[in-house]
Amino acid sequence: MRKVKIPAGIILVPWYIVDGKHVRIKTIDFLNFLVFLNIMVAKIGKEREYVFIENNIIRIIEVSDIVQMLLQWLDENFIKFEAEVPIDDVKEAFIIKSSMLFDKTTLFFLKEIEFKQKFDSKDESYLYFLNTVVKVNRDGIDLIKYQDLQWLIMAEQVVKRNFFLPKKALDRLTIPYQIFIWNIAGQDEKRYKAFMSVIGYLLHRYQDAANAKAINLLDETEETDLAEGGRGKSLFVKAIGFMVAVCALSGKDFTGNNIFAFQRVNRYTAVLLIDDAGHNLRFEVFYNRITDGFTVNVKYKQEYHIPFEESPKVVITSNHILKALAGNSTDRRRYEIELSSHYGKDLTVYDDFGHYFFTDWDQRQWDEFTLYMLSCVQLYLTEGLIEAPSIHLNERRLVSELGIEFLDFMEEELNGKTKLHKKELFSKFSKGGYVNSRYLPNQRTFTTKVKKYLEYKDIPYKETPLNTKMYFEILTEKDLKPMITIDNVDTDYRTVDTTNKMTRLVNHLQKFFNTEN
């Protein structure tokens, strides 16, 4: 029995020759040889997967892939050996013993590693391209070689294109997608920065429990249910998908109640898109998923949980205000931003730029687009999620939550009036035929609606009298004049111990209050 000679520095091959002609394969040597080929088992969550590792990138493979990689290695390297048998004899030996070598029980003994996906930190973000890793922080953008990474990544995390950092700085508004963002922001500087911060927020794979938001993209319109489309919502999110993994679900009939609603979400999904949400979707469906993570049920497989720190960020596009419970639970989880009416049926993005985004770009255009998106990440790391000035959001939310009939009624009742009796107001609304009797609110709900209306409209009021609160009293500018307290009065403390001093004090106080009035 003689081992096959191999060049120095290369691991011992798993076969040996008996009697100068018979090829035998030792199982433990075979398993070690697979490790030499960078083929191992990776524990990913609760699953064990066969993987191939190259340049710190993990690719999940099947047993059939292992066979093909072994055969490829033999074809490319067998000539290097001083073998006394032909390559076909070695392949024949593998075939004869394949039922044992590639059996699941045998492969249980293959070297195992544990893979835990690395996510961004609060101050840094990493994006992965075919030729380079990009590190982004507040101070700059750096390129890192894959072999220099201190961690492993999955092949699913790699953007399937190259990125080369442009040699010169790009001027403002020279990149098509950048101009597109400027246009959907209504060419308003504050709204433009807000859109950039949204892009940065979605690309940054870090979940902050104090700032976990679902992004709701809406068209700028005064109508609550206008569905013209073509404003750019889909293109906005499509661009995100060319930077990180986006799972897009149709929102037409999506309610989130189906146990398998999120089965397409996986551990590498960076953004979950609910596209064109229907009227039945309630925002509360996402409460726990925004702040607690995702439980994913896949048909015929065991459910698994994606913890909050690793969960995707949520984007919802809609032509209407999403139904949601009023209050802090909704407000702290929702970020709404409106797209301007720059694009629509009269002007498409193609009309504006003369080419199709993404499909018609060359390497230079891709690099410029990527650099712009990275600058959005920098902006977000520096300034956080920037609130966009509302255009018609408050009005649309008012109509959505209160109803146009209620709004018309309140406009009529407030015309010139400063005092509204709660029960009389409710009675008038109930008997006025504003809504079908089946949908009439009760007194308590009606009063809540009145309060919400006044608050939305920034109409100052108070409930009087204090003991019964029977009325809404609308406050005027005179009512809102700040009350004078002891803190507003400059004091010069002196002892009043004679009649004359008391008289002078009274005169001084009368003079002061007469002047103030």
Secondary structure as a PSIPRED ss2 file (coil, helix, strand):
# PSIPRED VFORMAT (PSIPRED V4.0)

   1 M C   1.000  0.000  0.000
   2 R E   0.000  0.000  1.000
   3 K E   0.000  0.000  1.000
   4 V C   1.000  0.000  0.000
   5 K C   1.000  0.000  0.000
   6 I C   1.000  0.000  0.000
   7 P C   1.000  0.000  0.000
   8 A C   1.000  0.000  0.000
   9 G C   1.000  0.000  0.000
  10 I C   1.000  0.000  0.000
  11 I C   1.000  0.000  0.000
  12 L C   1.000  0.000  0.000
  13 V C   1.000  0.000  0.000
  14 P C   1.000  0.000  0.000
  15 W E   0.000  0.000  1.000
  16 Y E   0.000  0.000  1.000
  17 I E   0.000  0.000  1.000
  18 V E   0.000  0.000  1.000
  19 D C   1.000  0.000  0.000
  20 G C   1.000  0.000  0.000
  21 K C   1.000  0.000  0.000
  22 H E   0.000  0.000  1.000
  23 V E   0.000  0.000  1.000
  24 R E   0.000  0.000  1.000
  25 I E   0.000  0.000  1.000
  26 K C   1.000  0.000  0.000
  27 T H   0.000  1.000  0.000
  28 I H   0.000  1.000  0.000
  29 D H   0.000  1.000  0.000
  30 F H   0.000  1.000  0.000
  31 L H   0.000  1.000  0.000
  32 N H   0.000  1.000  0.000
  33 F H   0.000  1.000  0.000
  34 L H   0.000  1.000  0.000
  35 V H   0.000  1.000  0.000
  36 F H   0.000  1.000  0.000
  37 L C   1.000  0.000  0.000
  38 N C   1.000  0.000  0.000
  39 I E   0.000  0.000  1.000
  40 M E   0.000  0.000  1.000
  41 V E   0.000  0.000  1.000
  42 A E   0.000  0.000  1.000
  43 K E   0.000  0.000  1.000
  44 I E   0.000  0.000  1.000
  45 G C   1.000  0.000  0.000
  46 K C   1.000  0.000  0.000
  47 E E   0.000  0.000  1.000
  48 R E   0.000  0.000  1.000
  49 E E   0.000  0.000  1.000
  50 Y E   0.000  0.000  1.000
  51 V E   0.000  0.000  1.000
  52 F E   0.000  0.000  1.000
  53 I E   0.000  0.000  1.000
  54 E E   0.000  0.000  1.000
  55 N C   1.000  0.000  0.000
  56 N C   1.000  0.000  0.000
  57 I E   0.000  0.000  1.000
  58 I E   0.000  0.000  1.000
  59 R E   0.000  0.000  1.000
  60 I E   0.000  0.000  1.000
  61 I E   0.000  0.000  1.000
  62 E C   1.000  0.000  0.000
  63 V H   0.000  1.000  0.000
  64 S H   0.000  1.000  0.000
  65 D H   0.000  1.000  0.000
  66 I H   0.000  1.000  0.000
  67 V H   0.000  1.000  0.000
  68 Q H   0.000  1.000  0.000
  69 M H   0.000  1.000  0.000
  70 L H   0.000  1.000  0.000
  71 L H   0.000  1.000  0.000
  72 Q H   0.000  1.000  0.000
  73 W H   0.000  1.000  0.000
  74 L H   0.000  1.000  0.000
  75 D H   0.000  1.000  0.000
  76 E H   0.000  1.000  0.000
  77 N H   0.000  1.000  0.000
  78 F H   0.000  1.000  0.000
  79 I H   0.000  1.000  0.000
  80 K H   0.000  1.000  0.000
  81 F C   1.000  0.000  0.000
  82 E C   1.000  0.000  0.000
  83 A C   1.000  0.000  0.000
  84 E C   1.000  0.000  0.000
  85 V C   1.000  0.000  0.000
  86 P C   1.000  0.000  0.000
  87 I H   0.000  1.000  0.000
  88 D H   0.000  1.000  0.000
  89 D H   0.000  1.000  0.000
  90 V H   0.000  1.000  0.000
  91 K H   0.000  1.000  0.000
  92 E H   0.000  1.000  0.000
  93 A H   0.000  1.000  0.000
  94 F H   0.000  1.000  0.000
  95 I H   0.000  1.000  0.000
  96 I H   0.000  1.000  0.000
  97 K C   1.000  0.000  0.000
  98 S H   0.000  1.000  0.000
  99 S H   0.000  1.000  0.000
 100 M H   0.000  1.000  0.000
 101 L H   0.000  1.000  0.000
 102 F C   1.000  0.000  0.000
 103 D C   1.000  0.000  0.000
 104 K H   0.000  1.000  0.000
 105 T H   0.000  1.000  0.000
 106 T H   0.000  1.000  0.000
 107 L H   0.000  1.000  0.000
 108 F C   1.000  0.000  0.000
 109 F C   1.000  0.000  0.000
 110 L C   1.000  0.000  0.000
 111 K C   1.000  0.000  0.000
 112 E E   0.000  0.000  1.000
 113 I E   0.000  0.000  1.000
 114 E E   0.000  0.000  1.000
 115 F E   0.000  0.000  1.000
 116 K C   1.000  0.000  0.000
 117 Q C   1.000  0.000  0.000
 118 K C   1.000  0.000  0.000
 119 F C   1.000  0.000  0.000
 120 D C   1.000  0.000  0.000
 121 S C   1.000  0.000  0.000
 122 K C   1.000  0.000  0.000
 123 D C   1.000  0.000  0.000
 124 E C   1.000  0.000  0.000
 125 S E   0.000  0.000  1.000
 126 Y E   0.000  0.000  1.000
 127 L E   0.000  0.000  1.000
 128 Y E   0.000  0.000  1.000
 129 F E   0.000  0.000  1.000
 130 L C   1.000  0.000  0.000
 131 N C   1.000  0.000  0.000
 132 T C   1.000  0.000  0.000
 133 V E   0.000  0.000  1.000
 134 V E   0.000  0.000  1.000
 135 K E   0.000  0.000  1.000
 136 V E   0.000  0.000  1.000
 137 N E   0.000  0.000  1.000
 138 R C   1.000  0.000  0.000
 139 D C   1.000  0.000  0.000
 140 G E   0.000  0.000  1.000
 141 I E   0.000  0.000  1.000
 142 D E   0.000  0.000  1.000
 143 L E   0.000  0.000  1.000
 144 I E   0.000  0.000  1.000
 145 K C   1.000  0.000  0.000
 146 Y H   0.000  1.000  0.000
 147 Q H   0.000  1.000  0.000
 148 D H   0.000  1.000  0.000
 149 L C   1.000  0.000  0.000
 150 Q C   1.000  0.000  0.000
 151 W C   1.000  0.000  0.000
 152 L C   1.000  0.000  0.000
 153 I E   0.000  0.000  1.000
 154 M E   0.000  0.000  1.000
 155 A H   0.000  1.000  0.000
 156 E H   0.000  1.000  0.000
 157 Q H   0.000  1.000  0.000
 158 V E   0.000  0.000  1.000
 159 V E   0.000  0.000  1.000
 160 K C   1.000  0.000  0.000
 161 R C   1.000  0.000  0.000
 162 N C   1.000  0.000  0.000
 163 F C   1.000  0.000  0.000
 164 F C   1.000  0.000  0.000
 165 L C   1.000  0.000  0.000
 166 P C   1.000  0.000  0.000
 167 K C   1.000  0.000  0.000
 168 K C   1.000  0.000  0.000
 169 A C   1.000  0.000  0.000
 170 L C   1.000  0.000  0.000
 171 D C   1.000  0.000  0.000
 172 R C   1.000  0.000  0.000
 173 L C   1.000  0.000  0.000
 174 T C   1.000  0.000  0.000
 175 I C   1.000  0.000  0.000
 176 P H   0.000  1.000  0.000
 177 Y H   0.000  1.000  0.000
 178 Q H   0.000  1.000  0.000
 179 I H   0.000  1.000  0.000
 180 F H   0.000  1.000  0.000
 181 I H   0.000  1.000  0.000
 182 W H   0.000  1.000  0.000
 183 N H   0.000  1.000  0.000
 184 I H   0.000  1.000  0.000
 185 A C   1.000  0.000  0.000
 186 G C   1.000  0.000  0.000
 187 Q C   1.000  0.000  0.000
 188 D C   1.000  0.000  0.000
 189 E H   0.000  1.000  0.000
 190 K H   0.000  1.000  0.000
 191 R H   0.000  1.000  0.000
 192 Y H   0.000  1.000  0.000
 193 K H   0.000  1.000  0.000
 194 A H   0.000  1.000  0.000
 195 F H   0.000  1.000  0.000
 196 M H   0.000  1.000  0.000
 197 S H   0.000  1.000  0.000
 198 V H   0.000  1.000  0.000
 199 I H   0.000  1.000  0.000
 200 G H   0.000  1.000  0.000
 201 Y H   0.000  1.000  0.000
 202 L H   0.000  1.000  0.000
 203 L H   0.000  1.000  0.000
 204 H C   1.000  0.000  0.000
 205 R C   1.000  0.000  0.000
 206 Y C   1.000  0.000  0.000
 207 Q C   1.000  0.000  0.000
 208 D C   1.000  0.000  0.000
 209 A H   0.000  1.000  0.000
 210 A H   0.000  1.000  0.000
 211 N H   0.000  1.000  0.000
 212 A C   1.000  0.000  0.000
 213 K C   1.000  0.000  0.000
 214 A E   0.000  0.000  1.000
 215 I E   0.000  0.000  1.000
 216 N E   0.000  0.000  1.000
 217 L E   0.000  0.000  1.000
 218 L E   0.000  0.000  1.000
 219 D E   0.000  0.000  1.000
 220 E C   1.000  0.000  0.000
 221 T C   1.000  0.000  0.000
 222 E C   1.000  0.000  0.000
 223 E C   1.000  0.000  0.000
 224 T C   1.000  0.000  0.000
 225 D C   1.000  0.000  0.000
 226 L C   1.000  0.000  0.000
 227 A C   1.000  0.000  0.000
 228 E C   1.000  0.000  0.000
 229 G C   1.000  0.000  0.000
 230 G C   1.000  0.000  0.000
 231 R C   1.000  0.000  0.000
 232 G C   1.000  0.000  0.000
 233 K H   0.000  1.000  0.000
 234 S H   0.000  1.000  0.000
 235 L H   0.000  1.000  0.000
 236 F H   0.000  1.000  0.000
 237 V H   0.000  1.000  0.000
 238 K H   0.000  1.000  0.000
 239 A H   0.000  1.000  0.000
 240 I H   0.000  1.000  0.000
 241 G H   0.000  1.000  0.000
 242 F C   1.000  0.000  0.000
 243 M C   1.000  0.000  0.000
 244 V C   1.000  0.000  0.000
 245 A C   1.000  0.000  0.000
 246 V E   0.000  0.000  1.000
 247 C E   0.000  0.000  1.000
 248 A E   0.000  0.000  1.000
 249 L E   0.000  0.000  1.000
 250 S E   0.000  0.000  1.000
 251 G C   1.000  0.000  0.000
 252 K C   1.000  0.000  0.000
 253 D C   1.000  0.000  0.000
 254 F C   1.000  0.000  0.000
 255 T C   1.000  0.000  0.000
 256 G C   1.000  0.000  0.000
 257 N C   1.000  0.000  0.000
 258 N C   1.000  0.000  0.000
 259 I C   1.000  0.000  0.000
 260 F C   1.000  0.000  0.000
 261 A C   1.000  0.000  0.000
 262 F C   1.000  0.000  0.000
 263 Q C   1.000  0.000  0.000
 264 R C   1.000  0.000  0.000
 265 V C   1.000  0.000  0.000
 266 N C   1.000  0.000  0.000
 267 R C   1.000  0.000  0.000
 268 Y C   1.000  0.000  0.000
 269 T C   1.000  0.000  0.000
 270 A C   1.000  0.000  0.000
 271 V E   0.000  0.000  1.000
 272 L E   0.000  0.000  1.000
 273 L E   0.000  0.000  1.000
 274 I E   0.000  0.000  1.000
 275 D E   0.000  0.000  1.000
 276 D C   1.000  0.000  0.000
 277 A C   1.000  0.000  0.000
 278 G C   1.000  0.000  0.000
 279 H C   1.000  0.000  0.000
 280 N C   1.000  0.000  0.000
 281 L C   1.000  0.000  0.000
 282 R E   0.000  0.000  1.000
 283 F H   0.000  1.000  0.000
 284 E H   0.000  1.000  0.000
 285 V H   0.000  1.000  0.000
 286 F H   0.000  1.000  0.000
 287 Y H   0.000  1.000  0.000
 288 N H   0.000  1.000  0.000
 289 R H   0.000  1.000  0.000
 290 I H   0.000  1.000  0.000
 291 T H   0.000  1.000  0.000
 292 D C   1.000  0.000  0.000
 293 G E   0.000  0.000  1.000
 294 F E   0.000  0.000  1.000
 295 T E   0.000  0.000  1.000
 296 V E   0.000  0.000  1.000
 297 N C   1.000  0.000  0.000
 298 V C   1.000  0.000  0.000
 299 K C   1.000  0.000  0.000
 300 Y C   1.000  0.000  0.000
 301 K C   1.000  0.000  0.000
 302 Q C   1.000  0.000  0.000
 303 E C   1.000  0.000  0.000
 304 Y E   0.000  0.000  1.000
 305 H E   0.000  0.000  1.000
 306 I E   0.000  0.000  1.000
 307 P E   0.000  0.000  1.000
 308 F H   0.000  1.000  0.000
 309 E H   0.000  1.000  0.000
 310 E H   0.000  1.000  0.000
 311 S C   1.000  0.000  0.000
 312 P C   1.000  0.000  0.000
 313 K E   0.000  0.000  1.000
 314 V E   0.000  0.000  1.000
 315 V E   0.000  0.000  1.000
 316 I E   0.000  0.000  1.000
 317 T E   0.000  0.000  1.000
 318 S E   0.000  0.000  1.000
 319 N C   1.000  0.000  0.000
 320 H C   1.000  0.000  0.000
 321 I C   1.000  0.000  0.000
 322 L C   1.000  0.000  0.000
 323 K E   0.000  0.000  1.000
 324 A C   1.000  0.000  0.000
 325 L C   1.000  0.000  0.000
 326 A C   1.000  0.000  0.000
 327 G C   1.000  0.000  0.000
 328 N H   0.000  1.000  0.000
 329 S H   0.000  1.000  0.000
 330 T H   0.000  1.000  0.000
 331 D H   0.000  1.000  0.000
 332 R C   1.000  0.000  0.000
 333 R C   1.000  0.000  0.000
 334 R E   0.000  0.000  1.000
 335 Y E   0.000  0.000  1.000
 336 E E   0.000  0.000  1.000
 337 I E   0.000  0.000  1.000
 338 E E   0.000  0.000  1.000
 339 L E   0.000  0.000  1.000
 340 S C   1.000  0.000  0.000
 341 S C   1.000  0.000  0.000
 342 H C   1.000  0.000  0.000
 343 Y C   1.000  0.000  0.000
 344 G E   0.000  0.000  1.000
 345 K C   1.000  0.000  0.000
 346 D C   1.000  0.000  0.000
 347 L E   0.000  0.000  1.000
 348 T C   1.000  0.000  0.000
 349 V H   0.000  1.000  0.000
 350 Y H   0.000  1.000  0.000
 351 D H   0.000  1.000  0.000
 352 D H   0.000  1.000  0.000
 353 F H   0.000  1.000  0.000
 354 G C   1.000  0.000  0.000
 355 H C   1.000  0.000  0.000
 356 Y C   1.000  0.000  0.000
 357 F C   1.000  0.000  0.000
 358 F C   1.000  0.000  0.000
 359 T C   1.000  0.000  0.000
 360 D C   1.000  0.000  0.000
 361 W C   1.000  0.000  0.000
 362 D C   1.000  0.000  0.000
 363 Q H   0.000  1.000  0.000
 364 R H   0.000  1.000  0.000
 365 Q H   0.000  1.000  0.000
 366 W H   0.000  1.000  0.000
 367 D H   0.000  1.000  0.000
 368 E H   0.000  1.000  0.000
 369 F H   0.000  1.000  0.000
 370 T H   0.000  1.000  0.000
 371 L H   0.000  1.000  0.000
 372 Y H   0.000  1.000  0.000
 373 M H   0.000  1.000  0.000
 374 L H   0.000  1.000  0.000
 375 S H   0.000  1.000  0.000
 376 C H   0.000  1.000  0.000
 377 V H   0.000  1.000  0.000
 378 Q H   0.000  1.000  0.000
 379 L H   0.000  1.000  0.000
 380 Y H   0.000  1.000  0.000
 381 L H   0.000  1.000  0.000
 382 T H   0.000  1.000  0.000
 383 E H   0.000  1.000  0.000
 384 G C   1.000  0.000  0.000
 385 L C   1.000  0.000  0.000
 386 I C   1.000  0.000  0.000
 387 E C   1.000  0.000  0.000
 388 A C   1.000  0.000  0.000
 389 P C   1.000  0.000  0.000
 390 S C   1.000  0.000  0.000
 391 I C   1.000  0.000  0.000
 392 H C   1.000  0.000  0.000
 393 L H   0.000  1.000  0.000
 394 N H   0.000  1.000  0.000
 395 E H   0.000  1.000  0.000
 396 R H   0.000  1.000  0.000
 397 R H   0.000  1.000  0.000
 398 L H   0.000  1.000  0.000
 399 V H   0.000  1.000  0.000
 400 S H   0.000  1.000  0.000
 401 E H   0.000  1.000  0.000
 402 L H   0.000  1.000  0.000
 403 G C   1.000  0.000  0.000
 404 I H   0.000  1.000  0.000
 405 E H   0.000  1.000  0.000
 406 F H   0.000  1.000  0.000
 407 L H   0.000  1.000  0.000
 408 D H   0.000  1.000  0.000
 409 F H   0.000  1.000  0.000
 410 M H   0.000  1.000  0.000
 411 E H   0.000  1.000  0.000
 412 E H   0.000  1.000  0.000
 413 E H   0.000  1.000  0.000
 414 L C   1.000  0.000  0.000
 415 N C   1.000  0.000  0.000
 416 G C   1.000  0.000  0.000
 417 K C   1.000  0.000  0.000
 418 T C   1.000  0.000  0.000
 419 K E   0.000  0.000  1.000
 420 L E   0.000  0.000  1.000
 421 H E   0.000  0.000  1.000
 422 K H   0.000  1.000  0.000
 423 K H   0.000  1.000  0.000
 424 E H   0.000  1.000  0.000
 425 L H   0.000  1.000  0.000
 426 F H   0.000  1.000  0.000
 427 S H   0.000  1.000  0.000
 428 K H   0.000  1.000  0.000
 429 F H   0.000  1.000  0.000
 430 S H   0.000  1.000  0.000
 431 K H   0.000  1.000  0.000
 432 G C   1.000  0.000  0.000
 433 G C   1.000  0.000  0.000
 434 Y C   1.000  0.000  0.000
 435 V C   1.000  0.000  0.000
 436 N C   1.000  0.000  0.000
 437 S H   0.000  1.000  0.000
 438 R H   0.000  1.000  0.000
 439 Y H   0.000  1.000  0.000
 440 L C   1.000  0.000  0.000
 441 P C   1.000  0.000  0.000
 442 N C   1.000  0.000  0.000
 443 Q H   0.000  1.000  0.000
 444 R H   0.000  1.000  0.000
 445 T H   0.000  1.000  0.000
 446 F H   0.000  1.000  0.000
 447 T H   0.000  1.000  0.000
 448 T H   0.000  1.000  0.000
 449 K H   0.000  1.000  0.000
 450 V H   0.000  1.000  0.000
 451 K H   0.000  1.000  0.000
 452 K H   0.000  1.000  0.000
 453 Y H   0.000  1.000  0.000
 454 L H   0.000  1.000  0.000
 455 E H   0.000  1.000  0.000
 456 Y H   0.000  1.000  0.000
 457 K C   1.000  0.000  0.000
 458 D C   1.000  0.000  0.000
 459 I C   1.000  0.000  0.000
 460 P C   1.000  0.000  0.000
 461 Y E   0.000  0.000  1.000
 462 K E   0.000  0.000  1.000
 463 E E   0.000  0.000  1.000
 464 T E   0.000  0.000  1.000
 465 P C   1.000  0.000  0.000
 466 L C   1.000  0.000  0.000
 467 N C   1.000  0.000  0.000
 468 T C   1.000  0.000  0.000
 469 K C   1.000  0.000  0.000
 470 M C   1.000  0.000  0.000
 471 Y E   0.000  0.000  1.000
 472 F E   0.000  0.000  1.000
 473 E E   0.000  0.000  1.000
 474 I E   0.000  0.000  1.000
 475 L C   1.000  0.000  0.000
 476 T C   1.000  0.000  0.000
 477 E C   1.000  0.000  0.000
 478 K C   1.000  0.000  0.000
 479 D C   1.000  0.000  0.000
 480 L C   1.000  0.000  0.000
 481 K C   1.000  0.000  0.000
 482 P C   1.000  0.000  0.000
 483 M C   1.000  0.000  0.000
 484 I C   1.000  0.000  0.000
 485 T C   1.000  0.000  0.000
 486 I H   0.000  1.000  0.000
 487 D H   0.000  1.000  0.000
 488 N H   0.000  1.000  0.000
 489 V C   1.000  0.000  0.000
 490 D C   1.000  0.000  0.000
 491 T C   1.000  0.000  0.000
 492 D C   1.000  0.000  0.000
 493 Y C   1.000  0.000  0.000
 494 R C   1.000  0.000  0.000
 495 T C   1.000  0.000  0.000
 496 V C   1.000  0.000  0.000
 497 D C   1.000  0.000  0.000
 498 T C   1.000  0.000  0.000
 499 T H   0.000  1.000  0.000
 500 N H   0.000  1.000  0.000
 501 K H   0.000  1.000  0.000
 502 M H   0.000  1.000  0.000
 503 T H   0.000  1.000  0.000
 504 R H   0.000  1.000  0.000
 505 L H   0.000  1.000  0.000
 506 V H   0.000  1.000  0.000
 507 N H   0.000  1.000  0.000
 508 H H   0.000  1.000  0.000
 509 L H   0.000  1.000  0.000
 510 Q H   0.000  1.000  0.000
 511 K H   0.000  1.000  0.000
 512 F H   0.000  1.000  0.000
 513 F H   0.000  1.000  0.000
 514 N H   0.000  1.000  0.000
 515 T H   0.000  1.000  0.000
 516 E H   0.000  1.000  0.000
 517 N C   1.000  0.000  0.000
